[in-house]
Amino acid sequence: MGGQRKGFTLLAGWVFLVSAAGHAATVIETDGTGRASVLYISDTKVRVENAASAGNVTLFDRAADEMVFIDHGAQRFQRIDREEMRRIAEHVTRTREALEARIEEMPPEQRAHMRRRLAEMPRVDNASAIRIERLGNGTIAGIGCQEAMVHVNDEPSHEVCAASAHDLGLSPAAFHTIEEMFAFFAEMTGGMSEGNAELGPRSTRQVMRELDGIPVRSESVQSDAGWSVTAVHEADVPAEHFGIPPDYDEIDPIAQGAP
């Protein structure tokens, strides 16, 4: 599951790059908790990079309805579509059930260890209840935003500030693509990513729905994890940024551990 978490942290702490027709783009840079990230967005595709995970890239294609995790260092990639997502969920469920059955057959001294291992495994159930409490208005890097508190299971989780797509220079199609990306990632990870450190994909999606904007700042209530936008500027995006290198090997997500 370390691979999955690494995949998730690529999405936290953002730099947005929004591509219109051609390759003209707007770049929004962010930094926080010792890392900077960059998110490239076209009307239908997204590329996510994180400075702390050089060589690791996440791609999302709204038209294909799939997410790809690329390891440039190893020259390989994992592709997750809806069918693969179901296969991973079934694998996780079977693994949990097999472990639960084995625990009762183990010697008492091993049971505690295995129960801890079981508690650390993900549940594909989306069980966390998320509530967004509107607060005041704020400004991040000169961009106006709506402040709010995210509550997970009735506990304060993250303070956020969300800016409208218009204020960030995103087209309606690009905003929809970001919504779909977080919806896809939330479904893929179930409820397991709504923790106390990074803002989870389900929480991010709920913020976008209720505040009609994209988080430009996030601060954990229970840890020092956080990030915010630092700058906005224009750039051009090469088309290959949204593609998989043709000579890379595709690997089985289950065999390697889901991203």
Buried (B, 14 or more C-beta within 10 A) or exposed (E): EEBBBBBBBBBBBBBBBBBBEEEEBBBBBBBBBEBBBBBBBBBBBBBBBBEBBEEBBBBBBBEEEBBBBBBEEEEBBBBBBEEBBEBBBEBBEEBBEEBEEEBEEEEEEEBEEBBEEBEEEBEBEBEBEBBBEEEEEBEBBEBBBBBBBBBBEEEBBBBBBBBBBEBBBBBEBBBBBBBBBBBBBBBBBBBBBBBBBBBBBBBBBBBBEBBEBBBBBBBBBEEEBBBBBBEBEEEEBEEEBBBBEEEBEEBEBBEEEBB
